[in-house]
């Protein structure tokens, strides 16, 4: 009887461990992320009199995911990374499939740095890019910051619901 109880306990431990591992695996991002942004657009920004719809990355997990696994990004869409304070920021392009421009903003929404044409990471470890002290970052398709004539010192009209 004691042997049967021990076997039952071992079976239950293995069973629940398998469920936990399956849950972790299926909750991780896969290459099936849609190419367009989520149906809820959380921010709008005006860049050179053109409106862009931005998905907000506010939590640690959202910031870590960023635009990973996207095969394309519509011209007038992007991502806004929100932080609580100004400091130098670092980014990399791990699992990012499309080239991007990064626009770094201070707390008054002035552009303090622009990193153009970040390319997808092709080797390990991925290159890390650092910025001037900034509070928030906008990611858009590569080449657009130049095409729009954006420059350091420009002020950006940014509207978002910071909930």
N, C-alpha and C positions, 0 to 999 in steps of 0.2 A: 504494500500500500504506500509506503514511504517513497519507494522508487517511482511509482506512478505520479505522486504529487510533485516530485522534483522534475520529472519529464514534462508535466503539465506547465509548471512554472517556466521552464526553459522554452517550451513552445510559445507561451504567451509573450515572453520577452522578445523572442525572435519575430513573432508576428507583429507586435507593436513597433519594434525597431524598423521592420520593413515598411510599415505604414508611414512612419516618420520620415524615412529616407525618400519614399515616393512623394510625399508632400513637399519636401524640400526640393527635390528634382523638378517637379512640375510647377513649382512656384518661381523657379529661376527663369530669366529671360532666354528665349530661343530666337532663332532667326525668323520667326513668324510674326514679329512685331509689324503692325501696319505701317505703310510708307507715309501715310498722312498723319497729322496730329490727332489727338483724341478729339471727340466731338465737342468737348467743353473747352472753348478758347478762353483762357484765363487772363490774357493781357493783350493790349493793343499798343503799338508804338508807331510813331510817325518818323520815317527816315526819308529825308529829301522830299517831303510832301507826299510820300507814298505810305499807305497804312499796311502794317504787318501784324498778323495775328500770331501771338506767342503762347506756347504751352509753358506753364510755370514749373520750374524745378525748385522746390523749397525744402523738402525733407532731405536727409542724408541719402536715402535710397534713390530718390528722384534725381538728385545731383549726380550720384554715382552712375546711374543709368544714362542720363542725358539723352543724346540722339543715337545711342548705340543701336546697331542692327537695322537701321533704316536704309533702304535701298535708294530712296530719293526724298527730296523735300520740296514741296511746292514753293515757287518763287517768293510768294508773299507770306511765308510762314517761317517760324523759327522757335527758339527756346529762350526763356528768360530764367537765369539762375539768380535767386534772391539770397542775400546774406545780411546779417544783422549789423555788420560794421565794415569799415574800409580796412583792407590789408592787402598785401601782395597775394594774388591768386595763382594757382598752378592748375593746368589742364593737360590731358593727354588724349590721344585718339584711339584708345584701345577699343576694339570691336566696333569702331565707327567706320561705316562703309562709304561715306560721302565726304568730300572736302568741304571745309567750313571756314567762315570768317568769324572772329570773336571780337566783340566790341565791349570794352571795359568802361563802366560808368562809376563816377564817385557818388556820394550821397545826395548831391544836387543834380544828378543826371547829366553831368558834363562828361564827354568822352575823355578819358585819361590815357587810353591805350587802345590800339587796334592791332590784332594779329590776323594777317591775311593768309588765305589759302592753306590752312592747316590740312595736311594730307592724312588719309587713313594710315594707321600703324601697320607696318608690314613685317616688323621684326620684334623679338622680345629681348630686352625690355623695351617698351614704347618710349619714345622721346617725350620729355615733359617740357611744357612751355609755361613760363612765368610772366606775370604782368606787373605793371606799376600798381601801387595801392589802389584798390577799387572796391566798390561795395557790391555792384550787380554786373552781370555779364549777359550779353545777348549773343546768341549763335544764329547765323543765317548762312545761306549758300555762299560758297567761296566765290570771290570776285564781286559780290554785290556792294561791299563797303566802298570799293574803288569806283565802281560804276555809279553809285549814288553820290560820290564826291564827299564822303564822310571824312572828317579830319579831327585830330585831337583838339579839344576846346569847344567843339560843337555841343550844343545842348540838345538833348533828346526829349521829345514829348512822350512820356510813358504813363499809361493808365492801366492799373491792375487792382484787383481786389486782394489785399494781403490778409487773408483769413487764417 
